[in-house]
C-alpha cells in the first residue's frame, strides 16, 4: 500500500481441536501412556480407575437444572457437572486407548443432555453453566474433531445446546461477584466459542480475561490498592477492602479470594490458565499478559500450602489461612516452567505432591495427563 499503512491481516480460521487441549497434546499423552512414561502413566491409571471412566457410568440428564445460592439444595446441579466430566473423561479414554466403547459413551452422554436440557435457573445458574459448559465444550471438541464418529445430528444438536443454553449465561461475565466467577465464565465462553467456530465469542472471552486478571491477582506495580474490577461496582477504598475479604496490605501474588480460602483462588488460577492455553492454540498470546501475575500467585499460595501451616502473619488474612487448593496448577505451571523456563520451586513441589491430579468434580479434570510436563 503506497503512502499508508497496510491493514493487519485477517485472522485465520480457528484451530480444531483447539480448546484446552490440541491434537499434539492428545497425541503426546497417548504416546507417553503407551510407553509407560511418568507422570502420564500414573495419571492415566488414576483416570481409568475413576468412576467417571466406567463404561457402566449412568448419566442423569435433566430438563431444568436449578442451582440456588448458598446451602440451599438444588436440582440436577451435581448430576450436570459430573456428567460433563464423565463425557470428557471418556473422550480422553478414547483418545488414549482408541477403544470405540469409550467414544460411544462420551457421545451418548452428550446426546442425552442435548436432547433433554431446556435451561438453568436460580442464583447460581451462571456459575453452574460455566462449570459444566467449559467441560462439555472440551469433550465435544475432541469428539467432533478427533473421533469424527459423532453423527451430524448429534453435533448440530449439541452446537445448539451450547449456543442457546450455556453461552447466554456466561458470555457477559459476572461483574461485582468474586473473581473466580468471572474467570470461569470466560473459561466456558472461550471453550464454547472454539467449539462453535465463533471467533467473536472466543475473542470476547480472551479480552475479558485480559481485563479481569489484574483485578484478581495483585502486583506491587498496581499501587497501594488493587485494580478495581471492570464494571464499576467496586470502586472506593472501603468497597475494595470488603471485596478483598478485609485485607488491607498487599504483596505480589495475593489474590482477591486469598482471605476467603485457597480453594477459590485455585479455581481462578485454573480458569485463567485454561483460557490462556486455549488462546495459545488459536495463535493468541494471552499468557504474555497474565504470566507475571500467575507466577507470583502460584508461588505465594503454594508456599503456604506446602508448609501445611494455616497460621500467617497478622497482617495477612488476620493470621489465618484456609489451605484448600485443589488440582489446579498443572496448566499454568507447565507453561511458566516448561515453556518459559521460569523458576517456581514452591508450585512445582505442591504440584508434585498432588500428582497425579484428578478432578475437582466441578470443571478441572485430569490435567497431569493432558498438561503435566507437556512439551
C-alpha positions as MATLAB code, in Angstrom:
seq = 'XXXXXXXXXXXXXXXXXXXXXXXXXXXXXXXXXXXXXXXXXXXXXXXXXXXXXXXXXXXXXXXXXXXXXXXXXXXXXXXXXXXXXXXXXXXXXXXXXXXXXXXXXXXXXXXXXXXXXXXXXXXXXXXXXXXXXXXXXXXXXXXXXXXXXXXXXXXXXXXXXXXXXXXXXXXXXXXXXXXXXXXXXXXXXXXXXXXXXXXXXXXXXXXXXXXXXXXXXXXXXXXXXXXXXXXXXXXXXXXXXXXXXXXXXXXXXXXXXXXXXXXXXXXXXXXXXXXXXXXXXXXXXXXXXXXXXXXXXXXXXXXXXXXXXXXXXXXXXXXXXXXXXXXXXXXXXXXXXXXXXXXXXXXXXXXXXXXXXXXXXXXXXXXXXXXXXXX';
ca = [
       0.000    0.000    0.000;
       1.609    3.247   -1.175;
       1.533    6.275    1.154;
      -0.132    4.490    4.034;
      -0.085    1.565    6.405;
      -1.232   -1.814    5.237;
      -4.198   -3.158    7.219;
      -3.465   -6.064    9.545;
      -4.070   -9.485    8.047;
      -7.452  -11.029    8.599;
      -7.399  -13.637   11.382;
      -7.376  -17.175   10.099;
      -9.910  -19.859   10.960;
      -9.999  -21.294   14.445;
      -7.862  -24.363   15.059;
      -9.524  -27.693   15.918;
      -9.207  -29.426   18.262;
      -8.194  -26.240   19.975;
      -9.874  -25.888   23.333;
      -7.838  -26.657   26.410;
      -6.059  -29.494   24.591;
      -4.902  -29.613   20.989;
      -4.069  -32.543   18.743;
      -0.370  -32.550   19.673;
      -1.130  -32.720   23.404;
      -3.576  -35.571   22.881;
      -1.030  -37.465   20.828;
       1.698  -36.793   23.392;
      -0.468  -38.160   26.198;
      -1.324  -41.244   24.154;
       2.304  -41.910   23.276;
       3.621  -41.371   26.795;
       0.981  -43.631   28.348;
       1.674  -46.395   25.830;
       5.385  -46.135   26.646;
       4.714  -46.178   30.384;
       6.374  -42.807   30.986;
       5.670  -40.671   34.030;
       3.728  -38.661   35.034;
       1.419  -39.644   32.186;
       1.161  -43.357   33.004;
       0.111  -42.805   36.614;
      -2.230  -40.008   35.550;
      -3.947  -42.293   33.064;
      -4.209  -45.091   35.632;
      -5.868  -42.670   38.043;
      -8.348  -41.536   35.411;
      -9.100  -45.098   34.301;
      -9.785  -46.138   37.906;
     -12.260  -43.305   38.476;
     -15.996  -43.807   38.367;
     -16.159  -41.325   35.514;
     -14.271  -43.713   33.213;
     -16.561  -46.677   33.840;
     -18.417  -47.948   30.800;
     -21.304  -48.564   33.227;
     -21.460  -44.904   34.229;
     -25.114  -43.847   34.141;
     -25.824  -40.240   33.078;
     -28.742  -38.360   34.579;
     -29.881  -35.705   32.073;
     -32.195  -33.016   33.429;
     -34.844  -30.890   31.771;
     -34.055  -27.965   34.074;
     -31.018  -27.516   36.290;
     -31.856  -25.344   39.294;
     -28.911  -24.158   41.418;
     -29.690  -21.677   44.207;
     -27.028  -19.718   46.057;
     -25.748  -20.683   49.488;
     -26.506  -24.043   51.023;
     -29.987  -24.434   49.588;
     -30.461  -27.763   47.808;
     -30.550  -27.642   44.030;
     -31.937  -29.906   41.345;
     -29.630  -31.522   38.817;
     -26.549  -29.408   39.640;
     -24.217  -32.186   40.693;
     -25.564  -34.523   38.016;
     -24.873  -31.990   35.267;
     -21.319  -31.257   36.368;
     -20.476  -34.910   36.854;
     -21.972  -35.996   33.540;
     -19.930  -33.327   31.754;
     -16.775  -34.614   33.457;
     -17.746  -38.174   32.531;
     -18.132  -37.184   28.870;
     -14.715  -35.503   28.926;
     -13.189  -38.491   30.730;
     -14.481  -40.931   28.128;
     -13.281  -38.624   25.349;
      -9.782  -38.748   26.860;
     -10.051  -42.500   27.453;
     -10.865  -42.981   23.782;
      -8.059  -40.633   22.743;
      -5.510  -42.744   24.641;
      -6.874  -46.252   24.059;
      -8.827  -45.903   20.801;
     -11.445  -48.140   22.405;
     -14.624  -47.392   20.476;
     -16.770  -48.105   23.541;
     -15.365  -45.038   25.299;
     -16.034  -42.854   22.270;
     -19.601  -44.051   22.102;
     -20.059  -43.448   25.824;
     -18.888  -39.843   25.510;
     -21.215  -39.261   22.576;
     -24.165  -40.949   24.272;
     -23.831  -38.742   27.377;
     -23.730  -35.569   25.289;
     -26.604  -36.700   23.060;
     -28.792  -37.394   26.092;
     -28.181  -33.933   27.552;
     -28.634  -32.071   24.283;
     -31.987  -33.856   23.798;
     -33.180  -33.074   27.325;
     -31.888  -29.828   28.860;
     -34.032  -26.724   28.453;
     -32.320  -24.272   30.800;
     -30.788  -23.209   34.123;
     -32.488  -21.323   36.920;
     -31.770  -19.790   40.359;
     -28.932  -17.585   41.590;
     -26.017  -19.873   40.779;
     -27.163  -20.580   37.235;
     -24.315  -18.579   35.694;
     -21.591  -20.273   37.696;
     -23.158  -23.701   37.184;
     -23.360  -23.075   33.437;
     -19.711  -22.049   33.438;
     -18.511  -25.134   35.295;
     -20.473  -27.555   33.151;
     -20.233  -25.606   29.893;
     -16.444  -25.438   29.931;
     -16.203  -29.211   30.366;
     -18.909  -30.054   27.842;
     -17.144  -27.937   25.226;
     -13.805  -29.664   25.824;
     -15.378  -33.105   25.473;
     -17.318  -32.079   22.384;
     -14.251  -30.566   20.714;
     -12.367  -33.884   20.949;
     -15.268  -35.999   19.767;
     -16.116  -33.725   16.864;
     -12.639  -33.143   15.504;
     -10.581  -36.181   16.519;
     -13.045  -39.057   16.801;
     -15.235  -37.939   13.895;
     -17.745  -40.724   14.524;
     -20.332  -38.438   16.121;
     -23.451  -38.157   13.970;
     -24.100  -34.835   12.297;
     -27.475  -34.655   14.011;
     -25.769  -35.106   17.380;
     -23.161  -32.445   16.626;
     -25.802  -29.987   15.425;
     -27.959  -30.518   18.488;
     -25.005  -30.087   20.856;
     -23.956  -26.963   18.974;
     -27.421  -25.563   19.627;
     -27.250  -26.577   23.302;
     -24.001  -24.686   23.882;
     -25.058  -21.654   21.858;
     -28.593  -21.245   23.208;
     -28.494  -22.695   26.740;
     -24.942  -22.182   28.029;
     -23.432  -19.248   26.165;
     -26.058  -16.642   27.196;
     -25.357  -17.494   30.848;
     -21.584  -16.988   30.637;
     -20.775  -14.599   27.793;
     -21.211  -11.407   29.816;
     -19.242  -12.460   32.872;
     -20.386  -11.515   36.354;
     -19.333   -8.019   37.363;
     -19.194   -7.477   41.103;
     -19.070  -11.167   42.008;
     -15.939  -12.798   43.347;
     -13.403  -13.013   40.568;
     -13.415  -16.785   40.208;
     -16.965  -16.464   38.822;
     -15.878  -14.057   36.109;
     -12.829  -16.106   35.169;
     -14.552  -19.471   34.973;
     -17.304  -17.863   32.904;
     -14.631  -16.691   30.475;
     -13.180  -20.201   30.523;
     -16.533  -21.591   29.411;
     -17.112  -18.844   26.840;
     -13.699  -19.341   25.231;
     -14.145  -23.116   25.015;
     -17.676  -22.774   23.667;
     -16.527  -20.163   21.145;
     -13.924  -22.571   19.801;
     -16.394  -25.441   19.528;
     -18.920  -23.190   17.779;
     -16.136  -21.941   15.498;
     -17.201  -18.441   16.524;
     -14.134  -16.190   16.647;
     -16.061  -13.228   18.052;
     -17.211  -15.231   21.087;
     -13.702  -16.585   21.622;
     -12.052  -13.161   21.333;
     -14.506  -11.516   23.742;
     -13.682  -14.156   26.334;
      -9.945  -13.606   25.879;
     -10.323   -9.854   26.232;
     -12.456  -10.319   29.333;
      -9.654  -12.287   30.989;
      -7.072   -9.739   29.887;
      -9.039   -7.042   31.725;
     -10.132   -9.159   34.693;
      -6.874  -10.798   35.801;
      -5.204   -7.547   37.002;
      -8.158   -7.048   39.352;
      -7.794  -10.523   40.821;
      -4.035  -11.160   41.206;
      -2.183   -8.225   42.773;
       1.289   -6.914   41.855;
       3.092   -4.011   43.551;
       3.107   -2.046   40.328;
      -0.688   -1.702   40.729;
      -0.150    0.779   43.557;
      -1.161    0.704   47.201;
      -4.526   -0.819   46.382;
      -5.605   -3.474   43.892;
      -7.025   -2.638   40.497;
     -10.812   -2.300   40.620;
     -12.668   -4.995   38.677;
     -14.313   -3.962   35.408;
     -17.916   -2.911   35.720;
     -17.631   -0.077   38.242;
     -19.416   -1.869   41.098;
     -16.343   -1.965   43.374;
     -14.509    1.367   43.393;
     -13.934    3.074   46.746;
     -11.194    2.032   49.222;
     -13.857    0.667   51.568;
     -15.526   -1.314   48.827;
     -12.190   -2.764   47.721;
     -11.325   -3.782   51.291;
     -14.632   -5.612   51.667;
     -14.219   -7.164   48.225;
     -10.783   -8.467   49.256;
     -12.258  -10.031   52.420;
     -10.872   -7.373   54.748;
      -7.280   -7.474   53.505;
      -5.546   -4.081   53.691;
      -1.916   -4.884   52.951;
      -0.954   -6.263   49.570;
       2.030   -8.249   48.287;
       2.886   -9.769   44.933;
       0.658  -12.717   44.125;
      -2.088  -12.018   46.648;
      -5.484  -12.890   45.191;
      -8.866  -11.313   45.745;
     -10.043  -14.511   47.483;
      -6.863  -15.432   49.368;
      -8.517  -14.480   52.649;
     -11.633  -16.423   51.731;
      -9.856  -19.715   51.035;
      -7.230  -21.147   48.702;
      -9.836  -23.345   47.005;
     -11.416  -20.418   45.190;
      -8.014  -18.980   44.322;
      -7.260  -22.335   42.706;
     -10.427  -22.076   40.627;
      -9.300  -18.666   39.382;
      -5.783  -19.918   38.589;
      -7.163  -22.876   36.645;
      -9.726  -20.810   34.730;
      -7.158  -18.156   33.784;
      -4.718  -20.801   32.570;
      -7.463  -22.613   30.652;
      -8.312  -19.504   28.660;
      -4.644  -18.668   28.075;
      -3.948  -22.224   26.907;
      -6.966  -22.174   24.600;
      -5.813  -18.810   23.239;
      -2.336  -20.216   22.650;
      -3.802  -22.961   20.486;
      -5.528  -20.227   18.487;
      -2.341  -18.193   17.989;
      -3.128  -15.577   20.662;
      -0.505  -14.979   23.367;
      -2.718  -14.209   26.355;
      -0.071  -15.823   28.563;
       2.146  -12.810   27.908;
      -0.386  -10.597   29.690;
      -1.040  -12.863   32.666;
       2.223  -14.777   33.238;
       3.751  -12.381   35.783;
       0.636  -12.404   37.948;
       0.164  -16.165   37.650;
       3.753  -16.832   38.640;
       3.503  -14.639   41.730;
       0.167  -16.159   42.742;
       1.332  -19.740   42.289;
       4.435  -19.237   44.398;
       2.715  -17.284   47.183;
      -0.130  -19.737   47.686;
       1.911  -22.885   47.099;
       4.463  -21.778   49.692;
       1.795  -21.617   52.393;
       0.015  -24.807   51.346;
       3.223  -26.838   51.079;
       4.083  -25.807   54.645;
       0.652  -27.063   55.780;
       0.584  -24.276   58.342;
      -2.667  -22.289   58.415;
      -1.086  -19.588   60.577;
       0.121  -16.462   58.843;
       1.438  -13.024   59.823;
      -1.278  -10.956   61.481;
      -1.330   -8.574   58.533;
      -2.252  -11.422   56.157;
      -5.882  -12.526   56.451;
      -5.845  -11.816   60.191;
      -3.216  -14.505   60.697;
      -5.389  -17.406   59.492;
      -5.357  -19.138   56.103;
      -7.666  -21.833   54.732;
      -5.338  -24.141   52.789;
      -7.747  -25.872   50.440;
      -6.221  -25.522   46.978;
      -7.152  -28.372   44.658;
      -5.630  -29.897   41.490;
      -5.496  -26.515   39.768;
      -1.874  -25.675   38.929;
      -0.816  -28.070   36.151;
      -1.716  -25.957   33.111;
      -0.243  -22.721   34.463;
       2.873  -24.433   35.826;
       3.531  -26.237   32.562;
       3.586  -23.002   30.614;
       5.526  -20.924   33.113;
       8.116  -23.574   33.940;
       8.425  -25.794   30.877;
       7.830  -23.292   28.086;
       9.081  -20.043   29.593;
      11.777  -21.599   31.788;
      10.725  -19.725   34.917;
      11.694  -20.981   38.377;
       8.679  -21.890   40.534;
      10.022  -24.205   43.244;
       7.033  -23.955   45.578;
       4.441  -24.507   42.878;
       6.482  -27.371   41.464;
       6.645  -29.032   44.859;
       2.942  -28.637   45.568;
       2.015  -29.922   42.121;
       4.288  -32.916   42.600;
       2.654  -33.716   45.932;
      -0.783  -33.643   44.308;
       0.109  -35.757   41.284;
      -1.484  -37.366   39.546;
      -4.048  -34.564   39.549;
      -7.574  -35.915   39.403;
     -10.724  -33.831   39.239;
     -12.381  -31.269   41.486;
     -15.793  -32.582   40.327;
     -16.538  -29.085   39.015;
     -14.517  -28.110   35.928;
     -10.902  -29.265   36.393;
     -10.085  -32.827   35.324;
      -7.042  -34.976   34.559;
      -4.595  -32.143   33.892;
      -1.473  -34.122   34.789;
      -2.387  -36.370   31.859;
      -3.031  -33.524   29.419;
      -0.535  -30.887   30.598;
       1.866  -32.311   33.171;
       5.371  -31.713   31.743;
       3.822  -31.422   28.285;
       6.199  -30.144   25.575;
];
